[in-house]
Amino acid sequence: MPSFYVSHPEVVVEPAVPIEQWGLSDAGFARARRLPDILHGRVERIVSSAERKAVETAAVLGSAIGVTPVIDPHLGELDRSATGYLPEVEFDAVVEAFFAEPDQSVRGWERAGDAQRRTVAAVRRIAASAPGTPTVYVGHGGVGALLLASLRTAAIDRSCDQPGMGSVFAFDPDAWTAMGGWERIR
């Protein structure tokens, strides 16, 4: 049975609030409620990042399918606290540099290589704790892209980035392979 990685859907952007405390927007909640249709009941466990937007996404899914999510802080988004909120154009430029130079810290952000090692170790540990259990990992697009690159045995590159917030891909944690690419939650 496959496991799934889900990136949280749209959030309420609050520049004065730490990013990890941002919650889902109304549109984000609506898209999160469509997750069970994509996963087709193939879930026995939900593990979420500790960030509010991921916790809220996991709670919506868990409530719909009768599974209580657990939190694992190692599934958190890359640490970008050095800059906090950045306007969209500036953010996109920093993200480009983040993926282009995975062994360098861009403006104080966690290095892509470090974030990938942290995320891969967390997913491998969680999967090993209950082998063969179909699990949904609820997290963030940046570290999801890094996980997908590892599953594809590909270099860190923005080509593995999600098509937009609220996306999902299936993978086999035992064989450590991706079973496809990102799909938007519609």
C-alpha positions as CSV (number, residue, x, y, z in Angstrom):
1,M,0.0,0.0,0.0
2,P,1.3,3.5,-0.8
3,S,1.9,6.3,1.6
4,F,1.2,9.9,0.7
5,Y,2.8,13.2,1.3
6,V,0.4,16.2,1.4
7,S,1.4,19.8,1.5
8,H,-1.0,22.1,3.3
9,P,-3.4,24.2,1.2
10,E,-3.7,28.0,1.1
11,V,-3.1,30.0,4.3
12,V,-4.0,33.3,5.7
13,V,-0.8,35.4,5.2
14,E,-0.1,37.5,8.2
15,P,3.3,39.3,7.8
16,A,3.5,40.3,11.5
17,V,2.9,36.7,12.7
18,P,5.6,34.0,12.6
19,I,5.1,31.8,9.5
20,E,4.8,28.6,11.5
21,Q,1.7,30.1,13.2
22,W,-0.2,30.9,10.0
23,G,-3.5,29.0,9.7
24,L,-5.5,27.8,6.7
25,S,-7.6,30.2,4.8
26,D,-11.3,29.5,4.0
27,A,-10.1,28.2,0.6
28,G,-7.5,26.1,2.3
29,F,-10.0,24.5,4.6
30,A,-12.3,23.8,1.6
31,R,-9.5,22.1,-0.3
32,A,-8.4,20.1,2.8
33,R,-11.9,18.7,3.0
34,R,-11.5,17.2,-0.5
35,L,-8.4,15.2,0.6
36,P,-10.4,12.0,1.4
37,D,-11.6,11.9,-2.2
38,I,-8.0,11.8,-3.5
39,L,-6.7,9.3,-1.0
40,H,-9.7,6.9,-1.5
41,G,-9.8,5.6,2.1
42,R,-6.3,4.2,1.8
43,V,-5.1,5.7,5.1
44,E,-4.5,4.2,8.5
45,R,-2.2,6.8,10.0
46,I,-1.7,10.5,9.7
47,V,1.6,12.2,10.8
48,S,1.8,16.0,10.7
49,S,4.3,18.8,11.0
50,A,3.8,20.8,14.2
51,E,3.1,24.0,12.2
52,R,-0.4,25.2,12.5
53,K,-1.3,25.1,8.8
54,A,-0.2,21.4,8.6
55,V,-1.9,20.5,11.9
56,E,-5.2,22.0,10.7
57,T,-4.9,20.1,7.4
58,A,-4.2,16.9,9.2
59,A,-7.2,17.5,11.6
60,V,-9.6,18.0,8.7
61,L,-8.4,14.8,7.1
62,G,-8.4,12.9,10.4
63,S,-11.9,14.0,11.3
64,A,-13.2,12.9,7.9
65,I,-11.7,9.4,8.0
66,G,-11.7,8.7,11.7
67,V,-7.9,8.7,12.2
68,T,-6.3,10.8,15.0
69,P,-3.3,12.6,13.6
70,V,0.0,12.6,15.5
71,I,2.6,15.4,15.3
72,D,6.3,15.0,14.4
73,P,8.2,18.3,14.6
74,H,10.9,16.9,12.3
75,L,8.4,17.2,9.4
76,G,8.5,21.0,9.7
77,E,9.1,23.3,6.7
78,L,12.6,24.5,6.1
79,D,13.7,27.0,8.7
80,R,13.4,30.5,7.2
81,S,13.0,32.4,10.4
82,A,16.1,34.5,9.5
83,T,13.9,36.4,7.1
84,G,10.4,35.7,8.2
85,Y,7.7,36.9,5.8
86,L,9.0,38.0,2.4
87,P,6.9,39.7,-0.3
88,E,6.1,37.2,-3.2
89,V,8.7,38.5,-5.7
90,E,11.5,38.5,-3.1
91,F,10.3,35.1,-1.7
92,D,10.4,33.5,-5.2
93,A,14.0,34.7,-5.8
94,V,15.2,33.3,-2.5
95,V,13.4,30.0,-3.2
96,E,15.2,29.8,-6.6
97,A,18.5,30.3,-4.9
98,F,17.6,27.8,-2.2
99,F,17.1,25.0,-4.7
100,A,20.0,26.1,-7.0
101,E,22.6,26.1,-4.1
102,P,21.5,23.2,-1.8
103,D,24.7,23.3,0.3
104,Q,24.5,27.1,0.9
105,S,22.3,29.0,3.3
106,V,20.4,31.6,1.4
107,R,19.8,34.7,3.6
108,G,20.1,32.6,6.7
109,W,17.6,29.9,5.7
110,E,18.2,26.3,6.5
111,R,20.2,24.8,3.8
112,A,18.3,22.6,1.3
113,G,20.6,19.6,1.9
114,D,20.1,19.8,5.7
115,A,16.4,20.1,5.3
116,Q,16.3,17.1,3.0
117,R,18.3,15.0,5.4
118,R,16.1,16.0,8.3
119,T,12.9,15.2,6.4
120,V,14.1,12.0,4.9
121,A,15.3,10.7,8.3
122,A,11.9,11.6,9.8
123,V,9.9,9.9,7.1
124,R,12.1,6.8,7.2
125,R,11.9,6.6,11.0
126,I,8.1,7.0,11.0
127,A,7.7,4.4,8.2
128,A,9.9,1.9,10.0
129,S,7.9,2.3,13.2
130,A,4.9,0.6,11.4
131,P,6.1,-1.1,8.2
132,G,3.4,-1.5,5.5
133,T,1.0,1.0,7.2
134,P,-0.5,3.4,4.7
135,T,0.4,6.7,6.1
136,V,-0.3,10.3,5.2
137,Y,2.5,12.8,6.0
138,V,1.1,16.3,6.2
139,G,3.7,19.0,5.8
140,H,5.0,21.7,3.5
141,G,5.8,22.2,-0.2
142,G,9.5,23.0,0.2
143,V,10.5,19.9,2.3
144,G,8.0,17.9,0.2
145,A,10.0,18.8,-2.9
146,L,13.2,17.7,-1.1
147,L,11.5,14.4,-0.1
148,L,10.3,13.8,-3.7
149,A,13.9,14.4,-5.0
150,S,15.2,11.8,-2.6
151,L,12.5,9.3,-3.6
152,R,13.4,9.8,-7.3
153,T,17.1,9.7,-6.5
154,A,17.3,13.0,-8.2
155,A,19.5,16.0,-7.4
156,I,17.9,18.8,-5.4
157,D,16.2,21.0,-7.9
158,R,13.1,23.1,-8.2
159,S,11.7,20.7,-10.8
160,C,10.5,18.6,-7.8
161,D,8.5,21.6,-6.3
162,Q,4.8,21.3,-5.9
163,P,2.5,22.9,-8.5
164,G,0.8,24.9,-5.7
165,M,-0.1,24.7,-2.1
166,G,-2.4,21.8,-1.3
167,S,-0.8,19.1,-3.4
168,V,-0.1,15.4,-2.8
169,F,2.1,12.6,-4.2
170,A,2.1,8.8,-3.5
171,F,5.3,6.9,-2.6
172,D,6.5,3.5,-1.4
173,P,8.5,4.1,1.8
174,D,9.7,0.5,1.9
175,A,11.2,0.6,-1.6
176,W,11.9,4.3,-1.2
177,T,10.5,5.3,-4.6
178,A,8.0,7.9,-5.8
179,M,4.8,6.4,-7.4
180,G,4.2,9.5,-9.3
181,G,4.4,13.3,-9.1
182,W,2.5,16.0,-7.3
183,E,-1.2,16.3,-7.9
184,R,-3.2,19.3,-6.8
185,I,-6.1,18.8,-4.4
186,R,-9.0,20.0,-6.5
